[in-house]
Amino acid sequence: MSQYASFCKNKKQFAVLVDPDKYTAKELIDLATIARKATVSYLFIGGSLLEKDNLENTLKVLKDHTDIPLIIFPGDGMQINENADAILLLSLISGRNPDLLIGKHVIAAPYLKQSNLEILPTGYMLIESGKSTTASYMSNTLPIPHDKDGIAVNTAMAGEMLGMKLIYMDGGSGAKNAVSLSMIERVKASISIPLIVGGGIRTPEAAAERYKAGADIIVVGNAIEDQQSLLYKIAEVTYSF
Ligand code: 1GP
């Protein structure tokens, strides 16, 4: 099955974000083992700014130790690597930085075309989360205000009309406040493509509320780096729907 068909399954799914800077090879093997036992749906690999050249090794170690699909979640055009299964081709539709709407994609297109990666066109929306995030700083864009549900709705609808296959609403890694339930509800009601929600989700309860509000896929990164057992608890919530 293509990864896209898998994203479109009509059931809740759980993605763990793996920042290549933050895991040693041994920690990656442990993570892969736990993620496999918990039947995590996807591993998203990438970061808004990588400080080390660890992407390829991270992918290779994970690939050797799990069958969970490896999806690149790129912070920039350098994060393209054949050892993954697919890549979220992010267009930062919440911002007005032309480079991140189309410029980087023009540069990356021939590399992506000749790769074996499945391309997942994704309307990426940064949502203000109570503090400045690396994603917002590095992208040189203003996130959508936390309480402006209408802006998020219009942006997501425009993304779908432009042909995006997924919408990803992100408070940014380490967000103080996760995306609000009302924003998720309203965006979900306005689009017919899968809705990914991440940033600042730290508890199974917070994940459950966001699934109930309409998120199809929840992404958790930081909280799992701090406490790997959380992975089982969020997986349990995910598959209880
Ligand atoms: C960030 O959505 C991801 O892009 C995950 O965020 O690390 O805060 O869980 P956290």
Boltz pocket constraint, residues with backbone or C-beta under 6 A from the ligand:
constraints:
  - pocket:
      binder: B
      contacts: [[A, 17], [A, 169], [A, 170], [A, 171], [A, 172], [A, 173], [A, 174], [A, 175], [A, 197], [A, 198], [A, 199], [A, 200], [A, 201], [A, 219], [A, 220], [A, 221], [A, 222], [A, 223]]
      max_distance: 6.0
